[in-house]
Amino acid sequence: MNNDPLPSIDQKLCTGCRRCVDICPTHALDQTNDKAYLRYPDLCTYCTACEDVCPVNAISLPFLILLAPALHPASQDVSDQHLALSISSQPPRTKPGLHSAHSAL
């Protein structure tokens, strides 16, 4: 399984407008059956142009955060371990009737 963060396109939300496909500077995206998809993941430079141009927020780009080991390994038991977190730049979706922390801000 590839742990690299890649753009995710929600096929249920995608309207097939082709804006993301047309704006992608590396031509990593393509479209079939009126839905966009990441055809060439290795070409994606994570420029966020596709996410920015999508009118229905069907595209999300998760970010990978790597925490470096402690500067003073003697004071840490887990100094040689790294922690990786993947977060999305989109607010979390909630079920109808529920409020997210983002909506309360």
Secondary structure, 3 states (H helix, E strand, C coil): CCCCCCCEECCCCCCCCCHHHHHCCCCCEEEECCEEEECCHHHCCCCCHHHHHCCCCCEECEEEEEECCCCCHHHCCCCCCCEEEEEECCCCCCCCCCCCHHHHC
